[in-house]
Amino acid sequence: MCNCLKKVSFVVIALISIVFIVQSLKIKAETLNIEKTELFKIDFFTNYENNTKIDMSGIKVDVYSSEITDYFKDSDTIEYTHTYGFSTYSDMNGSVYFKKPSEDFFIIIDDASLPDNTGIEIHSKFYHSESVYDKFEIYEIGKVDVYKDDNEPEKVNVDIYDTTGKKINIFYSVSNENLEENIKSLLTGNTAVNSIKVSVGNKTIHYEYPIEYSINKRLEILCDAENNNIISKSEALQTYIDIYYEYGLSYELYEKIKFLKNDSIFYNSLSESEIKIINQILSIPSHNKVYSYGRFKIFYESNSSSHPVFITSLMDALRDIDDELCGGFSFIQPKSNTSGSERFYLYVTDEINNNKAVCIPENSSGNRTSYIILYNISDLNNESTLSINSNVAHEYLHAIMHAYRDSSELSSYKWFKESWAEWARFFVYGISNNTCNEYLINLYAHNSDQSFLTNDYPYGKALFPLFLKQYYSNTTVANIVKYLSNTSNPITAINNILPGSTTFNSIFPEYMRYVYNPLHFYNGSYYGWTNHSKISANYGLNNYPSGAFCGYINSMAADYREFSVPSPSYHLETTVVPINNSSGITVKLLMTGSSGAITNWTFNSSGSIKTYSTNIGVSYTKGCVMVVNTNSTLTGYYLTITRS
């Protein structure tokens, strides 16, 4: 009996063991299957030369599920939208295991969680369903080079290398130091020594470099310093007077000195010599001859009893400009308070001035008077040239603006005033080498990651009214000026004149596309432009993978990332991650061949994290991703460009 029970017990135990083994094998098989299809592993590693052991634990990985949300037939592009799923952390060996949240998925590595004094080349990456493993190298920060950018004099470049000399992309911060001292250095000249602090990991680099400011930029900085009590009114006045003697009069200088004169307490505290200089600067030229015709008067200095050739041809040009602008668009004429009649004053002088011409608006007894001063005119017996006449057309539009809105109320919108005045110049005389300042336009185009709404490069922003003219009409551009009688904000005027639901914000990305592709412009003087207005980085896609943290772009700005293109066919995958999840981001993928920019693939990323997987089946020579920000604030983003 006992032996039987023992045998039965043995059989039962054996059966249970077999069941357990089978079950274990089944579980293991299922686990292996899960590992193969649903689990993903990441290894973080380092190849430090000195074999330094670092704690690789705690590196944070944010995991996002991905789904196909759109398909763009024209570009053969699939859009993936990524939604946050969970976060996971590496163990002490630098390994991360997680279950895929979806077949295709996306990760972001939090660079703030990396070991001290280290960086990583790629911060974000998109994976397809077949992916089960990846590894990321952690780099020890070695050398940090800070140097002045020759193309953008107010900026510096920061290049970061690991200990072996390999260039890596790591987040860094730049902050200004001793700002007040920099501003005060502008009191003695137009060059300031800028001091900055660059922070990378646990490294801090202090760097100084000279900046040579334009006169208008210098005036703007000094005016802000005066308003914020960084410099005194007396210091500001003396600097303005120095600028006047060195560069002559400009509208901006005129306005700043007039502002100080209107401060009665300050004005009465000045010496007689200082008051005399202020009054001299603010007075109009005194001439012995006048040529009147209709509503126009030209004042000039001459010993001749008859009107010289230059003056008569200039009067003809004035009448033509008036017919084109005011006759064509029904603009309100510039007004004066002389006997209540409508007049327009133009002064011609041989006084040497850095400015070719300037329009000075006045508001006296409720009547707006605008007069133009033409400088550097030494020979009145020569015919007025196309260049001089186009300068008058530019200033005449300023006078027209002043008829609709007091210039002091437009003082914060120099980009608008100057770009629209350039439109008037081009409208009357066309675009040619004599009328178009390609240098200023190129300067703006090459700095298109700066906010469109700032006053930097205002003349180059003539591209914006030219863009409106191209897509809507010259009448649209003119009506925006007329709408200034209802508002002092040009953006409001633009939004009220654009057709339908179109707004400044909604058309801005297309405008940046227009700026990017100079082949879209009007004539030969533009064809010489480079086809990419800003080359910020070069991504060699043959060296898969590649990517970078791209930093921040200003509101109403665009940033470009250009890359070389290998032979097709392949999938080009572009992922943009808005750091602060802000709305208003648009992505443009621009592929270029021998004939220039030949695509127009636009994707609205908005505030979502999205990947655009594009089939490249045509032979291209270059590619460029343009990130456009129409949000009202600074927007940070990661950009990853890969090939599969």
C-alpha positions in Angstrom: 0.0 0.0 0.0 2.7 2.4 1.0 4.7 1.5 -2.1 1.6 2.2 -4.3 1.1 5.5 -2.6 4.7 6.4 -3.1 4.4 5.5 -6.8 1.3 7.6 -7.2 2.9 10.4 -5.3 5.9 10.2 -7.6 3.7 10.2 -10.7 1.7 13.2 -9.4 4.9 15.1 -8.5 6.3 14.2 -11.9 3.2 15.3 -13.7 3.1 18.6 -11.7 6.8 19.1 -12.6 6.1 18.5 -16.2 3.2 20.8 -16.2 5.3 23.4 -14.4 8.1 23.0 -16.9 5.8 23.2 -19.9 4.1 26.2 -18.3 7.5 27.8 -17.7 8.6 27.1 -21.2 5.4 28.6 -22.5 5.8 31.7 -20.3 9.5 31.9 -21.5 8.4 31.5 -25.1 5.8 34.2 -24.7 8.3 36.4 -23.0 10.8 35.8 -25.8 8.0 36.6 -28.2 7.1 39.8 -26.3 10.8 40.8 -26.3 10.9 40.3 -30.0 7.8 42.2 -30.9 6.8 44.5 -28.1 9.9 45.2 -25.9 12.5 47.8 -26.7 15.9 48.3 -25.2 18.3 51.3 -25.1 21.9 51.2 -24.0 23.7 54.4 -23.0 27.4 54.0 -23.2 30.6 56.0 -23.1 34.0 55.6 -24.6 36.0 57.8 -22.2 39.7 57.6 -23.0 40.6 57.5 -19.3 38.2 54.7 -18.6 36.4 56.9 -16.1 33.5 55.1 -14.6 30.4 57.3 -14.3 27.0 56.6 -12.9 24.8 55.9 -15.9 21.6 55.5 -13.9 18.7 57.9 -13.9 18.8 59.0 -17.5 15.2 59.9 -18.3 13.6 58.7 -21.5 10.2 60.1 -22.5 8.3 57.6 -24.6 5.5 58.6 -27.1 3.0 56.5 -29.0 2.8 57.3 -32.7 0.0 57.1 -35.2 -0.4 58.1 -38.8 -2.6 61.2 -38.9 -2.2 62.5 -42.5 -0.8 61.7 -45.9 0.4 64.3 -48.4 0.1 63.0 -51.9 2.0 65.7 -53.6 5.2 65.1 -51.6 4.5 61.4 -50.9 4.8 62.2 -47.2 3.3 60.4 -44.2 2.6 62.4 -41.1 3.0 60.8 -37.7 1.7 62.5 -34.6 3.3 61.6 -31.3 1.4 61.5 -28.0 3.2 61.2 -24.6 2.8 57.8 -23.0 5.2 57.5 -20.1 8.7 58.1 -18.8 11.3 55.5 -17.9 14.9 55.7 -16.5 18.1 53.9 -17.1 19.6 51.5 -14.5 23.2 51.8 -13.2 24.5 50.1 -16.3 22.8 52.6 -18.6 20.2 50.2 -19.9 16.5 51.0 -20.4 13.8 48.5 -21.1 10.2 49.4 -21.9 7.2 48.0 -23.7 6.5 49.8 -27.0 3.4 52.0 -26.6 2.5 51.4 -30.3 4.1 49.8 -33.4 5.8 53.0 -34.4 7.0 55.2 -31.5 9.1 58.1 -30.6 11.4 59.0 -27.7 13.0 62.1 -26.2 16.0 61.9 -24.0 16.0 64.5 -21.3 19.5 66.1 -21.5 19.1 67.6 -18.1 19.1 64.1 -16.6 22.4 63.1 -18.2 25.5 62.6 -16.0 27.3 65.8 -15.1 29.5 67.4 -17.7 28.2 65.2 -20.5 26.2 65.6 -23.6 24.5 63.6 -26.3 24.4 63.9 -30.0 20.7 63.1 -30.6 18.0 64.1 -28.2 15.0 62.6 -30.0 14.3 59.8 -32.4 11.5 58.1 -34.3 11.3 54.3 -34.6 9.4 52.0 -37.0 7.7 48.8 -35.9 10.6 46.5 -36.7 13.0 48.4 -34.3 13.8 46.5 -31.0 17.1 48.0 -29.9 19.2 51.2 -30.1 22.2 52.6 -28.3 23.4 56.2 -27.6 26.8 57.4 -26.8 27.3 59.7 -23.9 30.1 62.3 -24.6 32.3 63.9 -22.1 32.5 67.6 -22.8 36.1 68.5 -23.8 36.7 71.8 -25.6 34.2 74.7 -26.0 35.0 77.2 -28.7 33.3 80.6 -28.6 34.0 83.0 -31.5 32.4 85.9 -33.4 30.2 85.2 -36.3 31.6 87.1 -39.3 28.3 87.0 -41.1 26.2 88.2 -38.2 28.3 90.7 -36.3 26.1 90.9 -33.2 26.3 87.1 -32.6 28.8 84.5 -31.6 29.1 80.9 -32.6 29.6 78.1 -30.0 31.2 74.9 -31.1 31.4 72.0 -28.6 33.8 69.1 -28.8 34.2 65.9 -26.8 37.6 64.9 -25.4 38.6 63.2 -28.7 37.9 66.4 -30.7 34.6 65.2 -32.2 32.1 68.0 -32.7 29.0 67.3 -30.7 25.6 69.1 -30.3 24.8 69.9 -26.7 22.4 72.4 -25.2 24.1 75.6 -24.0 23.0 79.0 -22.7 24.4 82.4 -23.5 23.9 85.4 -21.2 25.1 89.0 -21.4 27.5 90.4 -18.8 28.2 94.0 -17.7 25.4 95.3 -20.0 25.5 98.8 -18.6 29.2 99.1 -19.4 28.6 97.9 -22.9 26.0 100.5 -23.5 28.1 103.3 -22.0 30.9 102.4 -24.4 28.6 103.5 -27.2 28.8 107.1 -25.8 32.3 107.4 -27.3 31.8 105.6 -30.6 29.7 103.2 -32.6 31.7 100.2 -31.3 30.9 98.4 -28.1 32.7 95.5 -26.4 30.1 92.8 -25.7 30.8 90.5 -22.8 28.9 87.2 -22.7 28.9 84.1 -20.5 28.4 80.7 -22.2 27.4 77.8 -19.9 27.9 74.2 -21.2 27.6 71.5 -18.6 29.8 72.5 -15.7 32.0 74.7 -17.9 31.6 78.4 -18.1 33.3 80.5 -20.8 33.6 84.3 -20.6 34.0 85.9 -24.0 34.4 89.5 -25.2 34.1 90.7 -28.7 33.6 94.1 -30.4 30.3 95.0 -32.1 30.1 97.8 -34.6 26.6 99.1 -34.6 24.8 101.0 -37.4 23.8 104.6 -36.5 20.1 103.7 -36.2 20.8 100.7 -34.0 23.2 102.8 -31.9 20.5 105.5 -31.5 17.9 102.8 -30.5 20.2 101.3 -27.9 21.1 104.7 -26.4 17.5 105.9 -26.4 16.5 102.7 -24.4 19.4 103.3 -22.1 18.3 106.8 -21.5 14.7 105.8 -20.9 15.9 103.1 -18.4 18.2 105.6 -16.6 21.4 103.7 -17.6 22.7 106.9 -19.0 21.7 110.4 -18.2 19.8 112.8 -20.5 22.9 115.0 -20.7 25.1 112.0 -21.7 22.5 111.0 -24.4 22.3 114.6 -25.7 26.0 114.9 -26.1 26.2 111.6 -27.9 23.4 112.6 -30.2 25.2 115.8 -31.0 28.4 113.9 -31.7 26.5 111.6 -34.1 25.0 114.6 -35.8 28.4 116.2 -36.5 29.9 112.8 -37.7 27.0 111.5 -39.8 24.6 114.4 -40.3 20.9 114.4 -39.7 18.5 111.5 -39.9 14.8 111.2 -39.0 15.7 109.0 -36.0 18.2 111.5 -34.7 15.8 114.4 -35.3 13.1 112.7 -33.2 15.4 111.9 -30.3 16.8 115.4 -30.0 13.3 116.9 -30.4 12.2 114.6 -27.6 14.8 116.1 -25.3 13.9 119.6 -26.4 10.3 119.0 -25.5 11.4 118.1 -21.9 11.2 121.8 -20.7 12.9 121.2 -17.4 15.8 119.5 -19.0 16.0 122.0 -22.0 16.1 125.0 -19.6 19.0 123.4 -17.8 21.2 123.5 -20.8 23.9 126.0 -21.6 23.4 128.6 -24.4 25.8 126.7 -26.7 23.9 123.4 -26.2 20.6 125.1 -26.9 22.0 126.7 -30.0 23.2 123.4 -31.3 19.8 121.7 -30.7 18.0 124.5 -32.5 20.4 124.2 -35.4 19.9 120.5 -35.7 16.1 120.9 -35.6 15.9 123.7 -38.1 15.3 123.3 -41.8 17.9 124.5 -44.3 17.8 128.2 -45.2 18.0 128.8 -49.0 17.8 131.8 -51.3 15.8 130.3 -54.1 12.4 128.5 -54.4 10.8 126.8 -57.4 7.0 126.5 -57.0 4.8 124.4 -59.2 1.3 123.5 -58.2 1.3 122.1 -54.7 5.1 121.7 -54.6 8.0 123.9 -53.5 11.7 123.1 -54.0 14.1 125.2 -51.9 17.8 125.4 -53.0 20.8 127.6 -53.0 21.9 129.0 -56.4 23.4 132.2 -58.0 21.5 131.6 -61.2 18.4 133.6 -62.1 16.8 130.7 -63.8 16.0 127.3 -62.4 18.9 124.9 -63.0 18.5 121.7 -64.9 18.6 119.5 -61.8 15.8 121.4 -60.1 13.4 121.4 -63.1 14.0 117.7 -63.7 13.5 117.0 -59.9 10.2 118.9 -60.1 9.1 116.7 -63.0 10.0 113.7 -61.0 8.1 115.0 -58.0 5.0 115.4 -60.1 5.4 111.9 -61.6 5.8 110.4 -58.1 2.7 112.2 -56.9 0.7 111.0 -60.0 1.8 107.4 -59.4 1.3 107.2 -55.7 -1.4 109.7 -54.7 -3.1 109.7 -58.1 -3.0 106.0 -58.5 -4.1 105.1 -54.9 -6.0 108.2 -53.8 -3.6 108.8 -50.9 -4.2 111.9 -48.8 -1.6 114.5 -49.8 1.0 115.7 -47.3 -0.3 118.9 -45.8 1.3 122.2 -44.5 -0.1 125.0 -42.5 1.0 127.6 -45.0 -2.2 129.7 -45.8 -4.2 126.5 -45.3 -3.1 125.2 -48.7 -1.8 121.8 -49.5 1.9 122.0 -50.1 4.9 119.7 -50.2 8.4 121.0 -49.4 11.7 119.6 -50.7 15.0 121.1 -49.7 18.1 120.5 -51.8 21.5 121.0 -50.1 25.2 120.2 -50.7 25.6 119.5 -47.0 27.5 116.2 -46.6 25.3 113.7 -44.8 25.5 109.9 -44.3 21.9 109.7 -45.4 20.9 110.4 -49.0 17.6 111.9 -48.0 15.4 112.3 -45.0 11.7 113.1 -44.5 11.0 115.3 -41.4 7.4 115.4 -40.3 6.1 118.2 -38.1 2.8 118.7 -36.4 2.0 122.4 -36.0 -1.3 123.8 -34.9 -3.0 120.5 -35.8 -1.7 120.6 -39.3 0.9 118.1 -40.4 3.8 119.4 -42.4 6.3 117.1 -44.1 9.4 118.2 -45.8 12.2 116.2 -47.5 15.9 117.1 -47.4 18.1 115.8 -50.3 21.7 115.8 -49.3 25.0 115.7 -51.1 23.7 117.6 -54.1 26.7 119.7 -55.4 25.9 120.2 -59.1 22.4 121.6 -59.9 23.1 121.6 -63.6 23.0 117.8 -64.0 19.8 116.0 -64.5 18.3 114.2 -61.5 19.2 110.5 -61.6 17.1 107.4 -61.2 18.7 106.8 -57.8 18.0 110.3 -56.5 14.4 110.2 -57.8 13.8 106.9 -56.2 15.1 108.3 -52.9 12.4 111.0 -53.2 9.7 108.4 -53.9 10.8 106.6 -50.7 10.6 109.7 -48.6 7.4 110.8 -50.2 5.7 107.7 -48.9 6.9 108.6 -45.4 5.2 112.0 -45.9 2.0 110.2 -47.0 2.1 107.9 -44.0 2.4 111.0 -41.8 -0.9 112.3 -43.3 -2.7 109.3 -42.0 -0.9 108.8 -38.6 1.4 110.9 -36.5 4.9 109.6 -36.9 5.5 109.5 -33.2 2.7 106.9 -33.0 4.6 104.8 -35.6 8.0 105.2 -33.9 8.0 101.5 -32.8 7.3 100.2 -36.3 10.3 101.2 -38.3 10.3 97.9 -40.1 6.8 98.8 -41.4 7.7 102.4 -42.3 10.9 101.6 -44.1 9.7 98.5 -45.9 6.5 100.3 -47.2 8.7 103.3 -48.3 10.8 100.8 -50.3 7.7 99.4 -51.9 6.9 103.0 -53.1 10.4 103.3 -54.5 10.0 100.1 -56.4 6.4 100.8 -57.5 7.3 104.1 -59.1 10.7 103.2 -60.6 10.8 99.5 -60.7 13.4 97.2 -59.3 16.9 97.7 -60.7 20.4 97.9 -59.5 20.0 101.7 -59.2 16.9 101.5 -56.9 17.4 98.2 -55.0 19.8 98.0 -52.1 20.6 94.4 -52.4 23.0 94.5 -49.5 20.3 95.5 -47.0 17.8 93.0 -48.4 20.4 90.2 -48.3 21.4 91.2 -44.8 17.8 90.7 -43.7 17.4 87.4 -45.6 20.6 86.0 -44.0 19.3 86.8 -40.6 15.8 85.4 -41.0 15.9 83.7 -37.6 15.5 87.1 -36.1 12.0 88.3 -35.4 10.3 89.9 -38.3 8.6 92.5 -36.0 11.9 93.9 -34.7 13.4 97.0 -36.3 16.6 95.1 -37.3 17.2 95.2 -41.1 14.0 97.3 -41.7 14.8 98.2 -45.3 15.3 94.6 -46.3 11.8 93.8 -45.1 10.7 95.5 -48.2 10.3 91.9 -49.2 7.1 91.7 -47.2 5.1 94.4 -49.1 6.5 93.0 -52.3 5.2 89.6 -51.3 1.8 91.2 -50.6 1.9 92.8 -54.0 2.8 89.5 -55.6 -0.1 87.5 -54.0 -2.7 90.2 -53.6 -2.1 93.5 -55.3 -0.4 96.9 -55.1 -3.8 98.3 -54.1 -3.8 96.0 -51.0 -0.4 97.4 -50.0 -1.6 101.0 -50.5 -4.9 100.4 -48.6 -2.9 99.2 -45.6 -1.3 102.6 -45.4 -4.7 104.3 -45.7 -6.0 102.2 -42.8 -3.5 103.8 -40.5 -6.1 106.5 -40.0 -8.0 103.9 -37.9 -5.1 102.4 -36.0 -1.5 103.1 -35.0 -0.6 99.4 -35.2 0.4 98.3 -38.7 -0.5 94.6 -37.9 -4.1 95.6 -37.2 -4.1 97.5 -40.5 -2.7 94.5 -42.4 -5.3 92.1 -40.8 -8.2 94.4 -41.8 -7.1 94.8 -45.4 -6.1 91.3 -46.2 -9.0 89.4 -47.9 -11.3 87.0 -46.1 -10.0 85.3 -43.0 -6.4 85.8 -44.1 -4.2 87.4 -41.4 -0.6 88.5 -40.9 0.1 85.3 -38.9 -1.6 82.9 -41.4 0.4 84.1 -44.4 3.7 84.5 -42.6 5.0 81.0 -43.3 4.3 81.4 -47.0 6.1 84.7 -46.9 9.1 83.0 -45.4 9.0 80.4 -48.2 8.9 83.4 -50.6 12.0 84.9 -49.0 13.8 81.6 -49.1 13.4 81.2 -52.8 14.8 84.2 -54.5 14.2 82.7 -57.9 10.6 83.7 -57.3 11.4 87.4 -57.5 11.2 89.9 -60.3 14.3 90.5 -62.4 18.0 89.8 -62.9 19.3 91.8 -59.9 17.7 89.1 -57.7 18.9 86.1 -59.6 22.4 86.5 -58.2 21.2 85.7 -54.6 22.2 82.5 -53.0 19.3 80.0 -53.1 19.4 79.4 -49.4 19.2 82.5 -47.3 20.6 80.9 -44.1 22.7 77.8 -43.8 22.8 77.1 -40.1 24.2 73.5 -40.1 25.2 70.8 -42.5 23.8 67.3 -41.9 25.5 64.6 -43.8 22.7 62.1 -44.1 25.0 59.4 -45.3 26.4 59.3 -41.8 23.2 58.0 -40.3 21.9 59.2 -37.9 22.3 62.9 -37.4 20.4 65.6 -35.6 20.8 68.4 -33.2 19.2 70.6 -30.7 18.3 73.7 -32.6 17.7 76.2 -29.8 15.1 79.0 -30.0 13.6 81.1 -32.7 11.9 84.4 -32.2 8.3 85.1 -32.8 7.6 85.8 -36.5 10.9 84.2 -37.5 12.2 81.2 -39.3 15.2 79.0 -38.9 16.9 76.9 -41.6 18.8 73.6 -41.4 20.4 72.5 -44.6 21.7 69.0 -45.3 23.4 67.2 -48.1 21.4 64.7 -50.1 22.6 61.2 -51.0 21.4 59.4 -54.0 17.7 58.3 -53.9 15.6 56.5 -53.1 15.2 56.6 -49.4 12.9 57.9 -46.6 13.7 61.3 -45.3 12.4 61.6 -41.7 12.1 65.0 -40.2 10.9 65.4 -36.6 10.3 68.7 -34.9 9.7 68.8 -31.2 8.4 72.1 -29.8 10.1 72.3 -26.4 7.4 74.4 -24.7 4.6 72.8 -26.8 3.7 76.1 -28.2 1.3 76.6 -31.1 2.2 78.3 -34.4 5.0 76.1 -35.7 5.0 75.3 -39.4 7.6 73.0 -41.0 8.7 73.3 -44.6 10.7 70.7 -46.3 12.6 72.3 -49.3 14.4 70.0 -51.7 16.6 71.7 -54.3 18.0 70.5 -57.6 20.1 72.3 -60.2 17.2 74.7 -61.0 16.9 75.9 -57.4 14.2 75.4 -54.8 11.7 73.2 -56.6 9.4 72.0 -53.9 6.8 73.5 -51.6 6.1 70.9 -49.0 4.5 72.5 -46.0 3.4 70.8 -42.8 1.6 72.4 -39.9 3.2 71.0 -36.8 1.5 73.4 -34.5 2.1 72.5 -30.9 2.3 68.7 -31.5 5.4 66.6 -31.9 5.3 65.2 -35.4 7.4 63.3 -37.8 7.2 63.7 -41.6 8.4 60.6 -43.4 9.0 61.5 -47.1 9.8 59.2 -50.0 12.6 60.9 -52.0 12.5 59.4 -55.4 13.9 62.3 -57.6 17.5 63.4 -57.8 18.0 66.4 -55.6 21.3 68.1 -54.7 20.4 69.6 -51.3 17.7 69.6 -48.8 16.6 72.1 -46.2 14.1 72.0 -43.3 12.6 75.4 -42.4 11.0 75.8 -39.1 8.7 78.9 -39.0 7.3 80.3 -35.7 4.2 82.5 -35.8 3.6 82.2 -32.1 3.8 85.4 -30.0 6.7 84.3 -27.9 10.1 82.7 -28.3 9.8 79.0 -29.3 12.3 76.3 -28.6 12.6 73.1 -30.5 14.5 70.0 -31.2 15.1 69.0 -34.8 16.1 65.5 -36.0 16.8 64.7 -39.6 17.4 61.1 -40.5 17.4 58.8 -43.5 16.1 55.2 -43.6 
